[in-house]
Amino acid sequence: NAIPAGIPKPPFGPVDMHVHIVGNGSSGSGCWLRVTGWHRPLAALMLRQIGLPASTMTGDLDRLYVDRLLELVRTSSLSAAVILAHDHVYDEEGNKMEKVGSFYVPNDYVLGLANAHPEFLPAVSIHPARRDAMAELNRCIAAGAVMMKCLPNCHNIDCSDRRFTKFWERMAEAGLPLLAHTGGEHTVPVVRKEFSNPKILELPLQCGVNVIAAH
């Protein structure tokens, strides 16, 4: 498979392929967060673990999170980090499921961050049931996406649905790998528990996609 345009050509140093981006839209990023219940102290703990105060959640989270992440990458042995977008949840007909999901990170946000900072490589997130899924995939490939990320059980994606065959084939043609969460999930609401089974990733594999079954 071809190497996506945004991936640095060898030789290069270690790359962390699974780095989350979050934001609250404070910079106009388009990101949003819904943190409720027991997730509030968990989110505060996670912020403290990376050196940010809990008050960041309702402050300038977009900028402070990115600045801290850049600092962590620059002071590590990594050459780059793949930063992950996170799409909306859609139903089987491609309709956005409003008020479902706990956070959103637009593709344009991670693509823009990667364009501005060589330490970042963009992983986009596209629900294949979206009516514009193929157009968005082609747009993101052209913009330098290095990976596509989804949580089948949380995004409500049956990756084995034959309707998505052309989507997976286009990813394979472009050499765009798929990062999919499998197994349980505790930080993002689960919509379809049965989609946690890694067996649903067989169709993308059959289409030639390099699949990373995370967790």
N, C-alpha and C positions, 0 to 999 in steps of 0.2 A: 504494500500500500504506500501511497505517496505520503510524504511528511507535510502536514498542514503548513501553510505559509508563515504562520506566526511563531512556530517552534524554532528556537535557535539551532543552527546546524552544529553537529559535533566538530571539534570537542567543546564541551561546556561542562560546568560543575553540576553538583546534585540539584535536582528540582523537586520541590515538594508538590505533589500532584493533587493535594486535597486540602485547600485552604479556604475557609468560609469568609465571605464578605457579608457584613450586615450594616444596616443604616436605618435612620429614622426619617430621612428626607430633608434633614436640616440644611443641606447644601443644594437642594433642588435635584437630588439624585434620582428621585422617583422611588426610592426604597421605602418600605414601611415595616413596622414591627407590631405584633399584638402579643404582649406578654401579660399573662393573667395567672391567678392562682399560685400554685407552688413553683411555677416557672419564674416568678419574680425574684425570689432569693437565689434561684439557680443562675439566672442571668446576671445578677449582681456579683455572684461568686466568679462566674466566667470572666467578667470584666476585670475584677480584681486580679485574677490569675494572669492577665496579660498586662497588668500595670495601669489600669484605668479605674477611676472612682465610679461607684454605682450611679452617681448623679449624671454620668455621661449619657445614660439611657434616655434622659429627657433633655439633654443639652445638645452640643454640637457633635453628635455621635459620628456622623459621616466623616468629617475631617479628622477627628481625634483617632478614630479606629484605623483609618488608612495611614495616618502619620505613624502610629504605633506599629502597624504591620510592616511598613517600610523600614522602620528602625530595626525591627526584629530580623528581617531578612538581611539587611545590610551588615548586621553585626554577627551573622551566622556563617556557616560554611556553605550555605545554599547560593546557587547562582540566580535562582528565580523561584517564584511560587505561582502555581496555577490557582487563580482566584475564581470562585464559583458563583455564577448567577443562580437564581432560584425563581422559577416561573410560578404563575398563578395555578390554581387547581381548576381543572376543566372536567365536565361530564363527558360521557361517551359520544355525544353529538357535537362536541366542540364548543359548548357554552361555558363561559366562565362561571364558576361556582362562587358567588359572592359570599363574603364573610366566612369562607372556609380557608384554612391555612393560618400560619402564625407569622410568616414574614415573606417579603418579596424583594428580589434584587433584579432589576432589569438587565437585559443583555447589553444595552447601550452603556450602562454604568460600568460594567467590567471591561467592555471593549475600550471605553474612554480611559479608564485607569491604566489599562495595559499600554495604550498608545502614549500616555503621559509618562509612564514609569517602566523602564526596561526590566525592573525586578519582577514585574507582574506579567503573567501569561493568562489570556482570557478563556475560561470555560463557560460556554453559554448554556442556557436551560430552555428547552422548547418542548412543550407538550405536543406530541405528534397528532393529537385529535384536533388541535387548533385549525381553524379554517385557513389560516395563513401559514401553517407549519412549514410547508415546503419552501415558500417564498422566504420565510424568516431563516430557515436553515441555509439556503443559498446566500442570503445577505450576510449572515454571520460567518460563513466559510470565507466569503470574499473579504470580510473585514479582519480576518486573521484569527478566528477561533481555533483553539488547539484541542478542544474536547467538548462533549455535550454531557450534561449532568442532569439526572433526575432521581427522584425517590418514587418508584412505582406505587408503593403502598400509600404514600402521602399525597402524591400528585394525581392519584387515580388513573394510572397508566397500565393497561394490560399490554405489555410489550410483545406478547404473542399474538395479538390481534393482526390478522392478515391485511387489514386495511392499511397498516403502517409499513408494509413491505417496501414500497418505493422510498419511503423516508429512510429506512435503514439502509437500503441499497445506495442511496445518495451519500449517506455518511460513509459507507464502505468505499465508495468511489473516491471520496475526498480524503480518505485516510483519517477520518475524524473518530477517535475512540469514544466509547460510551462509559461514563462513570455512573453506576446505579447502586443505590443503597439496597441491601438485602437484610433479611432477618428483622429483628425488632427495632423499634424507634421510640425514643423517650422524649426528645426535645421538639418534635414536630407532630401535630395531630395526624393520626392514621385514619385514612378514609376507607381503604380496602385491605384488610389484614392479609387476605390470601395472596395479594401481590407482593408480599415479602419473600415469597418462595423464589429462589434463584432459577428454578426451572422455567419461569416465564421469560428468561433472557435467551432462550434457545433460538428464537426466530432472528433476533439481531445477529447472533453468532452464525446462523445458517446463511445470512445475507452477506457475511464477510466482515462484520464490524468487530473490531478489537474491543472486548468488553472487560471492564474492571468491576467486579462484584464486591463492593466495599462493605465493611462491617460484617 
